[in-house]
Amino acid sequence: MLPTVEQGSACIRVCNMLSNYCRNIELFRFNQQTGMIYIFCSDELQIIIPKNGIWRFLNES
């Protein structure tokens, strides 16, 4: 399984946003089993990007 085009576009937008705020990306991972992309910047800043490309913060309700 590969990331979707929507996920690729979202990754570029999210990584650009993080770099604009001088945030380090400590971990970037694509989970082939779930199809999710996980971006870890710090304990307070974790982002997931599902197949539809609509990203959200991991600990957001």
C-alpha positions as CSV (number, residue, x, y, z in Angstrom):
1,M,0.0,0.0,0.0
2,L,1.2,3.5,-0.9
3,P,0.2,6.9,0.4
4,T,-2.6,8.6,-1.5
5,V,-2.2,11.7,-3.6
6,E,-4.3,13.6,-1.0
7,Q,-1.9,12.4,1.8
8,G,1.1,13.5,-0.2
9,S,-0.3,17.0,-0.7
10,A,-1.3,17.2,3.0
11,C,2.2,16.2,4.0
12,I,3.8,19.0,2.0
13,R,1.4,21.5,3.5
14,V,1.9,20.3,7.1
15,C,5.7,20.0,6.8
16,N,5.8,23.5,5.3
17,M,3.7,24.9,8.1
18,L,5.9,23.2,10.7
19,S,9.1,24.6,9.1
20,N,7.6,28.1,8.9
21,Y,7.2,27.9,12.7
22,C,10.7,26.5,13.1
23,R,9.5,23.1,14.4
24,N,11.7,20.0,14.1
25,I,10.1,16.9,12.7
26,E,11.4,14.1,14.9
27,L,9.5,11.3,13.3
28,F,7.7,10.9,10.0
29,R,6.1,7.5,9.4
30,F,3.7,5.8,7.0
31,N,2.0,2.8,8.5
32,Q,1.2,0.4,5.7
33,Q,-1.3,-1.6,7.8
34,T,-3.5,1.4,8.6
35,G,-2.7,3.6,5.7
36,M,-2.0,6.5,8.1
37,I,0.8,9.0,8.1
38,Y,2.1,10.0,11.5
39,I,4.2,13.1,12.1
40,F,5.8,13.6,15.6
41,C,7.3,17.0,16.5
42,S,7.1,16.9,20.2
43,D,5.0,15.4,23.0
44,E,2.6,18.3,22.5
45,L,2.5,18.3,18.7
46,Q,1.6,15.1,16.9
47,I,-0.3,15.0,13.6
48,I,-1.9,12.2,11.7
49,I,-2.9,12.2,8.1
50,P,-5.5,9.6,7.0
51,K,-6.1,8.4,3.4
52,N,-8.5,11.3,2.6
53,G,-5.7,13.8,3.4
54,I,-7.6,15.8,6.0
55,W,-4.9,16.1,8.7
56,R,-5.6,16.6,12.4
57,F,-3.7,16.7,15.7
58,L,-3.5,13.3,17.3
59,N,-4.8,14.3,20.7
60,E,-7.6,16.5,19.3
61,S,-11.1,15.4,20.3
